[in-house]
């Protein structure tokens, strides 16, 4: 992509915690990146159609979004930080500029040294990028992603079916995924590590990670 087109980048911290954050083994940045690509107008097309009635249309654009998880010490490392951020942006076909990398790293440094984040296991950051490009990026793997997600769901469902079903006999105990109390005498799903969850909660979790949400122990298929 050409650097001649306009690109802007906004970065800010997200002061939010989730119950599963404490299960992360080390301090981690969760960086949510949204990139909007807008096609540039072609002046040659305007010259060819100047004899026709003007037609006003919105420029074509596409939006891609992904979340990257990066260890805090990696973004604080001068030898790795710049290449790590560049690789994240390049993976989304973003036309990378130095000022974008600088903004992301500056926000990461502020968060890592801020008093209110010192005890956090997960530091969340939001990055919004708008880029005017000569050609819109195209991802041809949508079908493959849907197939992969379907296969992951089936695998997770099979894994859950192999887990032990238990009857909850303790009052005031809760599922750490949804934070709702278990009903006494209701059926729940127990991981090999003995942590217990609602069936409806652990299935979507295992579609993404084959780890226990509480202790991060691996669940083998």
For each residue, the residues with C-beta under 8 A, 3 or more apart:
1: 5 93 95 131 133 134 135
2: 5 95 133 134
3: 95 97
4:
5: 1 2 40 95 131 132 133 134
6: 131 132
7: 95 97 100 129 130 131 132
8: 129 130 131
9: 97 99 100 103 104 127 128 129 130
10: 103 127 128 129
11: 103 104 106 107 125 126 127 128
12: 107 125 126
13: 107 110 111 114 117 123 124 125 126
14: 32 124 125 126
15: 116 124
16: 124
17: 21 120 122
18: 21 122
19: 22 176 177 179
20: 23 24 176 177 213
21: 17 18 24 120 121 122
22: 19 121
23: 20 121 211 212 213 214 215 216
24: 20 21 27 28 121 122 216
25: 216
26: 71 72 73 121
27: 24 71 72 73 112 120 121 122 123
28: 24 69 70 71 72 121 122 123
29: 68 69 70 71 72 75 108 111 122 123 124 125
30: 67 68 69 122 123 124 125
31: 67 68 69 70 88 104 124 125 127
32: 14 65 66 67 124 125 126 127
33: 65 66 67 68 88 89 92 127 129
34: 63 64 65 126 127 128 129
35: 63 64 65 92 93 94 129 130 131
36: 61 62 63 128 129 130 131
37: 61 62 63 64 93 131 133 136 137
38: 59 60 61 130 131 132 133
39: 59 60 61 132 133 134 135 136
40: 5 59 132 133 134
41: 45 46 59
42: 45 46
43: 46 47
44: 47 48
45: 41 42 48 49
46: 41 42 43 49 50
47: 43 44 50
48: 44 45
49: 45 46 52 55
50: 46 47
51:
52: 49 55
53:
54:
55: 49 52
56:
57:
58: 61
59: 38 39 40 41
60: 38 39 136
61: 36 37 38 39 58 136
62: 36 37 136 137
63: 34 35 36 37
64: 34 35 37 92 93 137 139
65: 32 33 34 35
66: 32 33 91 92
67: 30 31 32 33
68: 29 30 31 33 88
69: 28 29 30 31
70: 28 29 31 74 75 84 88
71: 26 27 28 29 74 75
72: 26 27 28 29 75 76 108 112 123
73: 26 27 76 77
74: 70 71 77 80 81 84
75: 29 70 71 72 80 81 84 85 105 108 112
76: 72 73 81 108 109 112
77: 73 74 80 81
78: 81
79:
80: 74 75 77 83 84
81: 74 75 76 77 78 84 85 105 108
82: 85 86 101 105
83: 80 86 87
84: 70 74 75 80 81 87 88
85: 75 81 82 88 89 101 104 105
86: 82 83 89 90 96 101
87: 83 84 90 91
88: 31 33 68 70 84 85 91 92
89: 33 85 86 92 94 96 100 101 129
90: 86 87 93 94 96
91: 66 87 88
92: 33 35 64 66 88 89 137
93: 1 35 37 64 90 137
94: 35 89 90 100 129 131
95: 1 2 3 5 7 131 133
96: 86 89 90 100 101
97: 3 7 9 100 101
98: 101 102
99: 9 102 103
100: 7 9 89 94 96 97 103 104 129
101: 82 85 86 89 96 97 98 104 105
102: 98 99 105 106
103: 9 10 11 99 100 106 107
104: 9 11 31 85 100 101 107 108 125 127
105: 75 81 82 85 101 102 108 109
106: 11 102 103 109 110
107: 11 12 13 103 104 110 111 125
108: 29 72 75 76 81 104 105 111 112 123 125
109: 76 105 106 112 113
110: 13 106 107 113 114
111: 13 29 107 108 114 117 123 125
112: 27 72 75 76 108 109 117 123
113: 109 110
114: 13 110 111 117 118
115: 118
116: 15
117: 13 111 112 114 120 123
118: 114 115
119:
120: 17 21 27 117 123
121: 21 22 23 24 26 27 28
122: 17 18 21 24 27 28 29 30
123: 13 27 28 29 30 72 108 111 112 117 120
124: 13 14 15 16 29 30 31 32
125: 11 12 13 14 29 30 31 32 104 107 108 111
126: 11 12 13 14 32 34
127: 9 10 11 31 32 33 34 104
128: 9 10 11 34 36
129: 7 8 9 10 33 34 35 36 89 94 100
130: 7 8 9 35 36 38
131: 1 5 6 7 8 35 36 37 38 94 95
132: 5 6 7 38 39 40
133: 1 2 5 37 38 39 40 95 136 137
134: 1 2 5 39 40
135: 1 39
136: 37 39 60 61 62 133
137: 37 62 64 92 93 133
138:
139: 64 142
140:
141: 144 145
142: 139 145 146
143: 146 147
144: 141 147 148
145: 141 142 148 149
146: 142 143 149 150
147: 143 144 150 151
148: 144 145 151 152
149: 145 146 152 153 207
150: 146 147 153 154
151: 147 148 154 155
152: 148 149 155 156 207 208
153: 149 150 156 157 207
154: 150 151 157 158
155: 151 152 158 159 221
156: 152 153 159 160 203 204 206 207 210
157: 153 154 160 161 203
158: 154 155 161 162 221
159: 155 156 162 163 206 210 219 221
160: 156 157 163 189 199 202 203 206
161: 157 158
162: 158 159
163: 159 160 189 190 191 192 202
164: 189 190
165: 187 188 189 190
166: 187 188 189 190 196
167: 185 186 187 188
168: 173 182 183 184 185 186 187 188 196
169: 184 185
170: 173 182 184
171: 181 184
172: 181
173: 168 170 181 182 196
174: 179 180 181 182
175: 178 179 180 182 188 196 197 198 201
176: 19 20 179 195 197 213 214
177: 19 20 197 198 201 202 205 213
178: 175 198 201
179: 19 174 175 176
180: 174 175 198
181: 171 172 173 174
182: 168 170 173 174 175 186 188 196 198
183: 168 186
184: 168 169 170 171
185: 167 168 169
186: 167 168 182 183
187: 165 166 167 168 199
188: 165 166 167 168 175 182 196 197 198 199
189: 160 163 164 165 166 196 197 198 199 202
190: 163 164 165 166 194 195 196
191: 163 194 195 196 197 202 212 217 219
192: 163 217 219
193: 212 214 215 217
194: 190 191
195: 176 190 191 212 213 214 215
196: 166 168 173 175 182 188 189 190 191
197: 175 176 177 188 189 191 201 202 205 213
198: 175 177 178 180 182 188 189 201 202
199: 160 187 188 189 202 203
200: 203 204
201: 175 177 178 197 198 204 205
202: 160 163 177 189 191 197 198 199 205 206 213
203: 156 157 160 199 200 206 207
204: 156 200 201 207 208
205: 177 197 201 202 208 209 213
206: 156 159 160 202 203 209 210 219
207: 149 152 153 156 203 204
208: 152 204 205
209: 205 206
210: 156 159 206 218 219 220 221
211: 23 216 217 218 219
212: 23 191 193 195 215 216 217 219
213: 20 23 176 177 195 197 202 205
214: 23 176 193 195
215: 23 193 195 212
216: 23 24 25 211 212
217: 191 192 193 211 212
218: 210 211
219: 159 191 192 206 210 211 212
220: 210
221: 155 158 159 210
